Amino acid sequence: MTSPDGARRPGPGRHGHGPASRSPGKASADRPGRMGLSTGPGAGRKVFAVLLSVPFLGLPLLAISLVVENAERPIDRSSLASWLLVVPPAMIMTVFLVALLGVLRFRARLEGNVLEVRGAFTTRRVDLSRARVWLDSFPDRSRARDRRSAGGRIPHLCLYAQERGGRKVPLRLGGRRGLLPPHELAAMADAVDSGHRIGPEAEAASRTALLLRRLGTGHVTGLR
């Protein structure tokens, strides 16, 4: 667009409101205000869990179907013993089914200041701006070689949040690929810092937020 004095002026943007803005960066898969957190099992682990569960679900189901098919009627002592044989395979199948659901359904995301963690049957939500928050670690016992090289202990870091009168919500901050990305750690730190607390809870929240930011910048090492 050219002004009466011959000088060029920026034209309207894409939506007709001023100059065209720069193209946005990586868009979130969730709606605005939501951020999916990169923790929990990935696609490969989910596929592996399904394949591993096939025999542990199929064989007990086959055993149960055989017992049901061969059960005598009316029910007497022998048929009752046959029905009791159903209990062990049914328990095995239930355990693996619950574990499989936990792997397939797991999801963690941050919606504003609210942390949401979905498990096998329940979804827990906690407001990080109001909850009591702290960090804790536990050793990784799955990788013996790395454990020996690290002096016997490779800690995994976990964030815990609990509102007054509510249940404790744990969130593991990493996995085999390392900690969460810096922007996710920073978003959780901002959520923790956005609340107004007093006393020891305020100090604990400030320390937690500071440590989350330091983890995002790589100033804390030796954690996963």
Wavefront OBJ file of the C-alpha trace (Angstrom):
o trace
v 0.000 0.000 0.000
v 1.371 3.477 -0.911
v 0.564 6.665 1.006
v -0.169 9.990 -0.723
v 3.433 11.093 -0.113
v 4.779 8.014 -1.923
v 5.995 6.126 1.161
v 5.125 2.472 1.411
v 3.119 1.385 4.393
v 2.538 -2.160 5.631
v -0.695 -3.615 4.378
v -3.259 -5.428 6.478
v -2.391 -8.797 7.841
v -3.950 -12.080 7.047
v -7.062 -11.358 9.118
v -7.195 -7.641 8.314
v -5.774 -6.451 11.648
v -2.471 -4.732 11.079
v 0.722 -6.215 9.613
v 0.929 -9.898 8.974
v 2.361 -11.647 11.986
v 5.018 -14.300 11.908
v 3.889 -17.822 11.455
v 3.346 -19.486 14.799
v 5.670 -22.167 16.010
v 4.721 -25.703 16.787
v 1.010 -25.838 17.418
v -0.362 -27.768 20.333
v -2.400 -30.863 19.587
v -4.831 -29.863 22.341
v -7.083 -26.846 22.328
v -5.613 -23.528 23.545
v -4.814 -23.612 27.249
v -4.069 -27.324 27.223
v -0.633 -28.865 27.019
v -0.054 -32.575 26.668
v 2.869 -33.736 28.803
v 5.478 -36.042 27.287
v 5.459 -38.646 30.014
v 4.151 -42.173 30.255
v 4.420 -45.026 27.769
v 5.015 -44.220 24.129
v 3.454 -45.890 21.089
v 6.131 -48.599 20.959
v 5.642 -49.557 24.576
v 1.870 -49.686 24.108
v 2.216 -52.048 21.154
v 4.630 -54.205 23.144
v 2.204 -54.288 26.086
v -0.623 -55.445 23.827
v 1.486 -58.215 22.284
v 2.765 -59.319 25.683
v -0.749 -59.453 27.101
v -2.197 -61.664 24.363
v -1.097 -65.015 25.863
v -1.811 -63.904 29.441
v -5.340 -62.913 28.446
v -6.027 -65.582 25.824
v -4.869 -68.673 27.723
v -6.865 -67.950 30.915
v -9.899 -67.159 28.775
v -9.492 -70.466 26.973
v -9.192 -72.319 30.282
v -12.321 -70.633 31.597
v -14.275 -71.485 28.452
v -13.237 -75.153 28.714
v -14.320 -75.360 32.329
v -17.647 -73.723 31.540
v -18.214 -76.000 28.566
v -17.460 -79.178 30.555
v -19.265 -78.148 33.724
v -21.816 -80.684 34.866
v -25.382 -79.870 35.672
v -26.893 -79.916 38.195
v -24.102 -78.498 40.305
v -22.545 -81.105 42.583
v -19.196 -81.406 44.338
v -17.293 -82.355 41.206
v -18.759 -79.537 39.162
v -18.119 -77.120 42.036
v -14.450 -78.152 41.997
v -14.406 -77.488 38.261
v -15.797 -74.016 38.825
v -13.166 -73.364 41.478
v -10.527 -74.071 38.846
v -11.775 -70.965 37.030
v -10.625 -68.649 39.839
v -6.817 -68.685 39.248
v -6.962 -68.009 35.467
v -9.643 -65.373 36.036
v -7.395 -63.604 38.555
v -4.426 -63.734 36.180
v -6.514 -62.350 33.357
v -7.843 -59.546 35.552
v -4.376 -58.484 36.687
v -3.025 -58.281 33.147
v -6.167 -56.579 31.863
v -5.903 -53.841 34.486
v -2.189 -53.395 33.733
v -2.889 -53.200 30.003
v -5.627 -50.617 30.497
v -3.265 -48.561 32.635
v -0.694 -48.500 29.835
v -3.156 -47.799 27.025
v -5.236 -45.174 28.799
v -2.472 -43.227 30.536
v -2.407 -39.543 29.706
v -1.065 -36.493 31.475
v -1.731 -32.900 30.518
v -1.763 -29.407 31.927
v -4.906 -27.330 31.443
v -4.162 -23.853 32.693
v -3.009 -24.472 36.262
v -4.761 -27.837 36.558
v -2.733 -31.014 36.214
v -4.743 -33.958 34.888
v -3.448 -37.525 35.085
v -5.565 -40.330 33.629
v -5.070 -43.925 34.725
v -6.746 -47.241 34.000
v -10.125 -46.353 35.531
v -9.850 -42.878 37.033
v -8.737 -39.387 36.094
v -7.159 -37.280 38.824
v -7.052 -33.494 38.672
v -5.224 -31.088 40.927
v -4.780 -27.315 40.793
v -1.040 -26.688 40.976
v -1.594 -23.063 42.007
v -3.353 -24.147 45.221
v -2.022 -27.612 45.968
v 0.861 -28.609 48.177
v 3.592 -29.577 45.727
v 6.941 -31.278 46.154
v 9.485 -33.336 44.233
v 10.826 -36.732 45.173
v 12.944 -39.386 43.485
v 13.119 -43.138 43.379
v 15.843 -45.426 42.017
v 15.746 -47.043 38.603
v 16.133 -50.783 39.153
v 15.634 -51.774 35.525
v 19.032 -50.946 34.016
v 21.790 -52.736 35.915
v 24.675 -51.580 33.717
v 23.829 -47.876 33.991
v 23.103 -48.316 37.688
v 26.589 -49.698 38.339
v 28.208 -46.863 36.411
v 26.222 -44.290 38.417
v 27.237 -45.677 41.783
v 24.241 -47.937 42.244
v 21.411 -45.419 41.901
v 19.889 -43.531 38.969
v 17.034 -41.504 40.422
v 13.780 -40.925 38.568
v 12.109 -37.662 39.491
v 8.430 -37.432 40.354
v 6.220 -34.418 41.029
v 3.582 -34.809 43.732
v 0.615 -32.491 44.206
v -2.153 -32.685 46.774
v -4.949 -30.244 47.439
v -6.336 -29.953 50.934
v -8.656 -32.874 51.544
v -7.839 -34.413 48.154
v -5.822 -37.361 46.944
v -2.134 -37.182 46.151
v -1.496 -36.977 42.401
v 1.926 -38.228 41.264
v 3.492 -37.350 37.916
v 6.715 -38.906 36.743
v 8.838 -36.208 35.115
v 10.644 -38.439 32.672
v 11.397 -41.911 31.413
v 14.014 -43.762 29.416
v 14.506 -40.770 27.104
v 15.187 -38.346 29.907
v 13.251 -35.528 31.515
v 10.280 -33.680 30.087
v 10.996 -30.949 27.508
v 11.996 -27.549 28.958
v 8.779 -25.795 27.896
v 6.657 -28.382 29.724
v 8.722 -28.084 32.906
v 8.524 -24.292 32.669
v 4.736 -24.416 32.216
v 4.359 -26.504 35.368
v 6.679 -24.145 37.252
v 4.559 -21.172 36.154
v 1.409 -22.984 37.307
v 2.943 -23.647 40.726
v 4.156 -20.048 41.043
v 0.819 -18.531 40.037
v -0.847 -19.286 43.378
v -0.857 -17.272 46.590
v 0.366 -19.340 49.522
v 1.693 -18.502 52.934
v 4.047 -20.149 55.361
v 5.882 -23.422 54.715
v 3.684 -24.311 51.729
v 4.750 -21.106 49.977
v 8.423 -21.889 50.548
v 8.005 -25.463 49.344
v 6.144 -24.292 46.231
v 8.855 -21.745 45.429
v 11.584 -24.379 45.785
v 9.639 -26.793 43.576
v 9.062 -24.191 40.862
v 12.705 -23.156 40.950
v 13.891 -26.749 40.646
v 11.505 -27.394 37.734
v 12.988 -24.418 35.883
v 16.544 -25.520 36.646
v 15.719 -28.991 35.329
v 14.471 -27.393 32.129
v 17.686 -25.454 31.662
v 19.860 -28.487 32.382
v 21.380 -27.075 35.577
v 20.513 -30.228 37.513
v 22.169 -33.441 36.377
v 22.043 -37.089 37.335
v 18.246 -37.299 37.241
v 15.798 -38.953 34.877
l 1 2 3 4 5 6 7 8 9 10 11 12 13 14 15 16 17 18 19 20 21 22 23 24 25 26 27 28 29 30 31 32 33 34 35 36 37 38 39 40 41 42 43 44 45 46 47 48 49 50 51 52 53 54 55 56 57 58 59 60 61 62 63 64 65 66 67 68 69 70 71 72 73 74 75 76 77 78 79 80 81 82 83 84 85 86 87 88 89 90 91 92 93 94 95 96 97 98 99 100 101 102 103 104 105 106 107 108 109 110 111 112 113 114 115 116 117 118 119 120 121 122 123 124 125 126 127 128 129 130 131 132 133 134 135 136 137 138 139 140 141 142 143 144 145 146 147 148 149 150 151 152 153 154 155 156 157 158 159 160 161 162 163 164 165 166 167 168 169 170 171 172 173 174 175 176 177 178 179 180 181 182 183 184 185 186 187 188 189 190 191 192 193 194 195 196 197 198 199 200 201 202 203 204 205 206 207 208 209 210 211 212 213 214 215 216 217 218 219 220 221 222 223 224
